[in-house]
Amino acid sequence: MLTIEEEYFYYLKFEKGLSDNSIDAYKNDLQKLSDFLSDAHVELAEAEQVHLRDFIVEISSLGIHPRSQARILSGIKSFYHFLIYKNKREDDPTELLESPKIGLRLPEVLTVDEIDRIIGAIDLSKPEGQRNKAMLEILYGSGLRVSELVNLQIANLYIEDGYMLVEGKGSKQRLVPLSPQSINQLKLWHIDRNMLEIKKGHEQYVFLNRRGTQLTRAMIFTIVRELTATAGIRKKVSPHTFRHSFATHLLENGANLRAIQQLLGHESITTTELYTHIDIHFLKKTILECHPMLKK
């Protein structure tokens, strides 16, 4: 006997005539909602408006682009409309849910191709070229804030284990996996970094300027703007755009919401909790399976 979810997917395929790719997108949306509801011990078909509103708020808190939020909400509404159509429910819990305003001024989302173009615009023949490439790989590959990037310390890189310890807002720390590309670019930057005359008091920072001192946030913004212009991309791009794209691309490729929250550092995580509540292997697996750059 088919579950109601399976009936819904058959309905989408044979009655609505949707493509397999479209149906997979609907499946991913429902799975995200199901994962969220499971924490409250609520079945998918029995969710109430308050549960769905909390789900939308949670997605919004991740910084996901409004277009992606709207697409997810559209898929959820379709499922509950189907339940009413099949006489499985009399009420529509999505009736009063509003789609996010697409016109909100939120950071742009770059496509994978645009990110490739920006990284490809880096001139590796210049002294700062390898450093810039390592920085952008980490911004997009791990979703760091610009403040977290400039304050990243050598002692908190665990290259052989494939992760780093990041200090976020409120001095809260979290473990974040490093992608294979990031690891490779960091190793290459380490060679160039060793050739610098590093000023006293700046030895611990991963990313330095040519004078051997810690990079500033303003300098990262300037680097990103210049590379974006060189790549011929007219979007308004900042370091946060890479973090925003990181979260959006993971979500659209099926990543678990809880994993994205942990990766972005949106939950209260202390140093002790890092080792007792977070499975670093699970987070690393999430990036490897869902990050579009690694799926190519």
C-alpha positions, 0 to 999 in steps of 0.5 A: 500500500502506498503512503500518502507521500508516494500517492502525491508523487504519482499524482505529480507525475501522471496527473500533473505531468511534471518532469522527474527533476521537478518531482525530485525538487518537490521531494526535497522540499517535503523531506526538509519539512518532514525533518523539521517536523520530526523534532516536534514529533509531528507527522507530515500530513498532520502539521498545523499552520503554526508548525509550517510558519515556524518552518518558514521562519527557520528557513528565512533565518538561514539567509536563504534567498527569497526566491528559494524560500518561495519555491519551497513554500510553493511545493509545500502548499501543493502537497497540502492541496493534494491532501484536501483533494484526496479527502485526507484533510478538510483544512488547508494549513498553508492558507494564511502563509505568505510567500517572502517578498522577492523584492527585499534587498538581500545579498545576491546569490551567485551561480556556480558558474559565476563563482568559477568566473570570479575565482578564475579572475584571480591573477596567480602570478601576483604575490597576493594571488594564491592568498586570494584564491584560498580565501574565496575557496573558504568563503564559498566552500565553508560559508564563513563570515568575513570577520571569521575569515580575517580572524582565522588562526593557524592553530585552528586549522586541522588540515589533515583531519579536514576541518577548522575551528571557527570563532563566530559572533559572541565568541561562539566556536564551531567546527566547520569542514574544509573542502578538498579544494580549500585544503589544496589552496591553503597548502599552496598559500602556506608556501607563499605565506612562509616567504613573508616577513610577518610582523610581531603580533600577527603570526597567528593569523592565516591570511596576511597582507603583503606587509605581514599584518592581518588583513582587514574586513575592508580589504576583503570587500575591495578584493571581492569587488575588484575580482567581480568586476574583472570577471564581468559580473554586474551583480552587487557582490560582497564577501557575504554573497559567497556565504549566502550562495553557500547556504542557498546552494546546499539547501537547493541540493538537498542538504539537511536544514539542521546541518546548514544551521550548524555550518553557518553558526546560527545556533548557540555552540560552545567549545565543549558542545563542539565535541559532544553534540556535533558530528563533524563527519556528518557535517563534512559528508553534507558538504561533500554530497550537497555542495555543487562545486564538489558535485561537478 
